[in-house]
């Protein structure tokens, strides 16, 4: 199983993303609305990703690399939707960053995306735990 599909790997990733988002929002408080948008979008993506993992635990457990994980995600409707939301989120976060903080638009995108990834990992964690018990 790929390390990112283990509970420990999932928690580590969520923690790193949380620190990145928190540091940027602490340094630049005007980025808070962008981070909040990232959290909302990440929650939706996390639910969809969790559904995909629950739908095909054997295939996810057998995934040895990121490409295989992506292929398995794309094999389900909820997995496809999670990937679409992730890509659309980048565009939404970029647009928000340009509107709210032109001078720090890159920091805005990064803070929003880090918040997105943090909550996506956190929301998908129960499915990852079930996957670990399945193997």
VOTI-270814 format. One record per atom (N, C-alpha, C, O, CB): z, y, x; residue in one letter. Coordinates in steps of 0.2 Angstrom, whole numbers, plus 2048, in hexadecimal, padded with zeros to 3 digits. Glycine has a CB too. Layout:
ZYXa...
//
This chain:
8007FA804x800800800x800806804x80380680Ax8068007FBx7FC80B802x7FC812806x803815806x806815801x7F6816803x80581880Bx80C81B80Cx80D820806x813821804x80D81E813x808824804x8098297FFx80A8267F8x80C82A7F4x80382E7FFx8098207F7x80B81C7F1x8128197F1x8138157EDx8058177F0x81681A7F6x81C8187F6x82181D7F4x8208237F5x81E8157FDx82781C7F1x82B8217EFx82E8257F5x82E82C7F4x83281E7ECx82F8237FAx831827800x82B82B802x82D831804x833822806x825829802x82082D804x81F8337FFx81D838801x819829805x81F8317F9x81E8367F3x82483B7F4x8228417F3x81F8327EDx82A8397F5x82F83E7F5x82E8437FCx8308497FBx83683B7F6x82C840801x82B844807x826849806x82684F808x82983F80Dx820847803x81B84C801x81D8517FDx81C8577FEx8158487FEx82184F7F7x8238547F3x8288597F6x82785F7F5x8278517EDx82C8577FBx83085B7FEx82D860803x82E866803x835857802x82885E806x82486280Bx820867807x82086D809x81F85E80Fx81D865801x81986A7FDx81E86F7FAx81D8757FAx8168677F7x82486D7F8x8298727F5x82B8777FAx82C87D7F9x82F86E7F3x82D875800x82F879806x82987E807x82A884808x83087580Cx82387C807x81D881808x81D886803x81C88C804x81787D809x81D8847FDx81D8897F7x82388D7F7x8228937F6x81D8857F0x82988B7F8x82F88F7F8x82F8947FEx83189A7FCx83588A7F9x82D892804x82C897809x82889D808x8298A2809x82A893810x82289B805x81D8A0804x81F8A57FEx81E8AB7FEx81689D802x8228A27F9x8258A67F3x82B8AA7F5x82C8B07F3x8278A27EDx82F8A87FAx8348AB7FDx8328B1801x8348B7800x8398A7801x82D8B0805x82A8B5809x8268BB805x8268C1807x8268B280Ex8238B8800x81E8BD7FCx8208BB7F4x81C8B87F1x8178BB7FDx8258BF7F2x8278BD7EBx8228BF7E6x8228BC7E0x82D8C27E9x81D8C37E7x8178C47E3x8138BE7E1x80F8BE7DDx8138CA7E5x8148B97E5x8108B37E4x8138AE7DFx8108A97DEx80F8AF7EBx8198B07DCx81D8AB7D8x8188A97D2x8188A37D0x8238AF7D5x8158AE7CFx8108AC7C9x80B8A67CBx80A8A27C7x80D8B17C5x8098A77D1x8048A27D3x80789B7D4x8048967D2x8008A57DAx80D89B7D7x8118957D8x8128927D1x81288C7D1x8178967DCx8148967CDx8168937C6x8108907C3x81188B7C0x8198997C1x80A8937C3x8048907C1x80388A7C4x8018857C1x7FE8957C2x8048897CBx8038837CEx80887E7CCx8068787CBx8048847D6x80E8807CAx81387B7C8x8108787C1x8118727C0x81A87E7C7x80E87C7BDx80C87A7B6x8068757B7x8068707B4x80A8807B2x8018777BBx7FB8737BCx7FD86C7BFx7FA8677BEx7F68777C0x80286D7C4x8048677C7x8078627C3x80785C7C4x8088697CDx80B8657BEx80E8607B9x80985C7B5x80A8567B4x8138647B5x8048607B3x7FF85C7AFx7FB8577B3x7FA8517B1x7FA8617ACx7FA8597B9x7F68547BEx7FB84E7C0x7F88487C0x7F48587C4x80184F7C0x80684A7C2x8078457BCx80783F7BDx80D84D7C3x8078477B6x8078437B0x80083F7B0x8018387AFx8078477A9x7FB8427B1x7F483E7B1x7F48397B7x7F28337B6x7EE8437B1x7F683B7BDx7F68377C2x7FB8317C1x7F982B7C3x7F883A7C9x8018327BEx80582D7BDx8028287B8x8038227B9x80C8307BAx7FF82A7B3x7FC8267AEx7F68217B2x7F681B7B0x7F882A7A8x7F38247B6x7EE8207BAx7F181B7BEx7EF8157BEx7EA8257BFx7F781C7C1x7FA8177C5x7FD8127C1x7FC80C7C3x80081B7C9x8008147BBx80280F7B7x7FD80A7B4x7FE8057B2x8068127B1x7F780D7B3x7F18097B0x7EF8047B5x7EC7FE7B2x7EC80E7AEx7EF8057BBx7EC8007C0x7F17FF7C6x7EF8017CCx7E58027C3x7F77FD7C5x7FC7FC7CBx7F97F77D0x7FA7F97D6x8027FA7C8x7F67F27CEx7F37ED7D4x7EF7F17D8x7EF7F07DEx7F07E77D0x7EA7F47D5x7E57F87DAx7E87FD7DEx7E67FE7E4x7DF7FB7D5x7EC8017DBx7F08067DFx7F48037E5x7F48057EBx7F480A7DBx7F77FD7E3x7FB7FA7E8x7F77F77EEx7F97F77F4x7FF7F47E5x7F17F57ECx7EC7F37F1x7E97F87F6x7E67F67FBx7E77EE7EEx7E97FE7F3x7E68047F7x7E98057FEx7EF8067FFx7E680A7F3x7E5805803x7E780580Ax7E680C80Dx7E880E812x7E480080Ex7E1810809x7E081780Cx7DE81C806x7DE81A800x7D9816811x7DE822808x7DD827803x7D68267FFx7D68287F9x7DD82E806x7D1824802x7CB8237FEx7CC81E7F9x7C981E7F3x7C5820803x7CF8187FAx7D18137F5x7D58167EFx7D48147EAx7D480D7F8x7DA81A7F1x7DE81D7ECx7DA8217E7x7DA8217E1x7E48217EFx7D58257EAx7D182A7E6x7CC8267E2x7CB8277DCx7CD82E7EBx7C98207E5x7C581C7E1x7C98197DBx7C68197D5x7C28167E5x7CF8177DCx7D38147D7x7D581A7D1x7D48187CBx7D98117D9x7D68207D4x7D78257CFx7D18267CBx7D28277C5x7D982C7D3x7CB8267CEx7C58287CAx7C38227C6x7BF8237C1x7C08297CFx7C681C7C6x7C58177C2x7C88187BBx7C78147B6x7C78107C5x7CD81D7BAx7D081E7B4x7CF8257B1x7CD8297B5x7D881D7B4x7CF8257ABx7CE82C7A7x7D38317AAx7D18377ABx7CD82B7A0x7D982F7AAx7DF8337ACx7DE8357B3x7E083B7B5x7E68307AAx7DC8307B7x7DB8327BEx7D68377C0x7D783B7C4x7DA82B7C2x7D08367BCx7CB83B7BDx7CD8427BBx7CC8477BEx7C58397B8x7D18427B5x7D38487B3x7D884C7B8x7D88527B9x7D78477ACx7DC8477BBx7E184A7C0x7DD84D7C6x7DF8537C8x7E68457C2x7D884A7C8x7D484D7CDx7D08537CBx7D08587CFx7CF8487D0x7CE8537C5x7CA8597C3x7CF85F7C2x7CE8657C4x7C78587BCx7D585E7C0x7DA8637BFx7DC8657C6x7DD86B7C7x7E18607BCx7DC8617CBx7DE8637D2x7D98687D4x7DB86D7D7x7DF85D7D6x7D28667D4x7CD86B7D6x7CD8717D2x7CC8777D5x7C68677D6x7CE8717CCx7CE8777C7x7D487B7C9x7D38817C9x7CE8757C0x7D98787CBx7DF87C7CDx7DE8807D3x7E08867D3x7E58777CEx7DA87E7D7x7D98827DDx7D58887DBx7D788E7DEx7D587E7E3x7D08887D7x7CC88D7D5x7D18927D1x7D08987D2x7C688B7D0x7D58907CCx7DA8947C8x7DE8977CDx7E089D7CCx7DD88F7C3x7E18947D2x7E68977D6x7E389C7DBx7E68A17DCx7E98927DBx7DD89B7DDx7D98A07E1x7D88A67DCx7D98AC7DFx7D289D7E3x7D58A57D6x7D48AB7D2x7DB8AF7D1x7DB8B57D1x7D18A97CBx7E08AC7CFx7E68AF7CEx7E98B37D5x7EB8B87D4x7EC8AA7CCx7E88B07DAx7EA8B37E1x7E68B97E2x7E88BE7E4x7E98AE7E7x7DF8B97E1x7DB8BF7E2x7DD8C47DDx7DD8CA7DFx7D48BD7E1x7DF8C37D7x7E18C87D2x7E88CA7D3x7E98D07D2x7E18C57CBx7ED8C67D5x7F38C87D6x7F58CB7DDx7FA8CF7DEx7F88C37D4x7F28C87E2x7F48CA7E9x7EE8CA7EEx7EE8C57F2x7FA8C57EBx7EA8CE7EDx7E48CE7F1x7E58CE7F9x7E28CB7FDx7DF8D47F0x7EB8D17FBx7EC8D1802x7EF8CB804x7EE8C980Ax7F18D7803x7F28C7800x7F58C0802x7F28BB7FEx7F58B67FCx7FC8C1801x7EB8BB7FCx7E88B67F8x7E98AF7FBx7E98AA7F7x7E18B87F6x7E88AF801x7E88A8804x7EF8A5803x7F089F802x7E68A880Cx7F48A9805x7FB8A7804x7FC8A57FCx8008A07FBx8008AC806x7F98A97F8x7FA8A77F1x7F78A17EFx7FA89D7EBx7F78AD7EDx7F189F7F1x7EE8997F0x7F28937F3x7F388E7F0x7E78987F3x7F48947F9x7F888F7FCx7FF88E7F9x8018887F8x7FA891804x8028937F7x8098927F3x80888F7ECx80C88A7EAx80C8997F2x8028917E9x80188E7E2x7FF8867E3x8018827DFx7FB8917DFx7FB8857E8x7F987E7E9x7FF87A7ECx8008747EAx7F387E7EFx80387C7F0x8098797F2x80E8777ECx8108727ECx80D87D7F8x80E87C7E8x81287B7E2x80F8767DDx8138717DBx8138827DEx8098767DDx8058717D9x80686A7DCx8088657D8x7FD8737D9x8058697E2x8068637E5x80D8607E5x80F85A7E4x8048637EDx8128657E5x8198637E5x81B8607DEx81D85A7DEx81E8697E6x8198637D9x81A8617D2x81685B7D0x8188567CDx81A8667CDx81085B7D3x80C8557D1x80F84E7D4x8108497D1x8058567D4x81184F7DAx8158497DEx81B8477DAx81D8427D9x81684B7E5x81F84C7D8x82584B7D5x8258487CEx8288437CCx8298527D4x82084A7CAx81F8487C3x81C8417C4x81D83C7C0x81A84C7C0x81883F7C9x8158387CAx81A8347CDx81882E7CDx80F8397CEx81F8367CFx8248327D3x82782C7CFx8278267D1x82A8367D5x82882C7C8x82A8267C4x8258217C5x82681B7C5x82C8287BDx81F8237C4x81981E7C4x81981B7CBx8178157CCx8128217C3x81A81E7D1x81A81C7D7x8208177D8x81F8127DCx81A8227DDx8258197D5x82B8147D6x82A80D7D2x82B8087D5x8318177D2x82680E7CCx8248087C9x81F8047CDx8207FE7CDx8218097C2x81B8077D0x8168047D4x8198007DAx8187FB7DCx8118097D7x81F8037DDx8228007E3x8267FA7E0x8267F57E4x8278057E6x8287FA7DAx82C7F47D7x8267EE7D6x8287E87D6x8307F67D1x8207F17D4x81B7EC7D2x8197E87D8x8167E27D7x8157F07CFx8197EB7DEx8177E77E4x81C7E27E7x81A7DF7ECx8147EC7E9x
//
